[in-house]
């Protein structure tokens, strides 16, 4: 590199850039990507049709976010004016961090929390702070003990990636009650649609009732629209007005607006995907445990499997069968591997591969 006196702000060069899940295996002509928690069935036909219908309009700037916000509000029983759209929920996480945290401030999350919280905090010059987990699950007491008068943001992914675990409404309420006055809690509900109604954490009601809790959601997971980049935040009015000030005027593309509206209105498709995920996730979890590897109980569309000292060999073994999983060293979990729930064939291939690996038959 040539010498230059141009430098980013302190801390930026300490960031280890986010590496997405691998999409192919060197030398293999066919592989199944189980490394990014995508929906194996892709988006609903109605969403794809909306994308095609938009092809003739690509010369125009995106229009109002209001119709999509209204569609989300209708489906979830929320107030449309409290919803802000983002270029994926990653953008909303970044914008919230940029708006609320800077040098000298702390951004708190659990020790195996989603990586973007750390990266976003560092990008803003804020200090990432982690609280230990209990059984690979957010520990409300540890989080509360880690709150200080410098804590500006508290992120709780519920369910969390990559652990798949979650806390209940009572724990969320306890966290919200314990927040210092200057802190905002963000419940990252990227995987909320995979929950049964009885498993939900009541994040929406918490946001509605409080000035210090917001929730982020995404179209990348159950909606099968990761390529489109669309997420949303449901937040108190004062946070909404801040997000509208810091977001780009055209942060969400016009195709994303058109497709998002069609996708959210197709809840039959969402429920179908939720049921398939639950059936095959629970089946695969039992199969892997039967084969002799511990699995962290998951509420998401992925399983965190403990490979112990043989995790690298397990990863290679899966790859040799065309199965791409995700090592999670970057999350402080060097002995685990995360496997997304694919379709029936993919789950059966994973089960068979793991049985062959452990010698369980
Ligand atoms: N939160 C969590 C917990 C995630 O796992 C992900 C995706 N890996 C995101 C947020 C971001 O998703 P997107 O930007 O695609 O909406």
Boltz pocket constraint, residues with backbone or C-beta under 6 A from the ligand:
constraints:
  - pocket:
      binder: B
      contacts: [[A, 36], [A, 37], [A, 87], [A, 88], [A, 89], [A, 90], [A, 91], [A, 114], [A, 157], [A, 159], [A, 160], [A, 161], [A, 188], [A, 190], [A, 217], [A, 218], [A, 219], [A, 220], [A, 226], [A, 230], [A, 231]]
      max_distance: 6.0
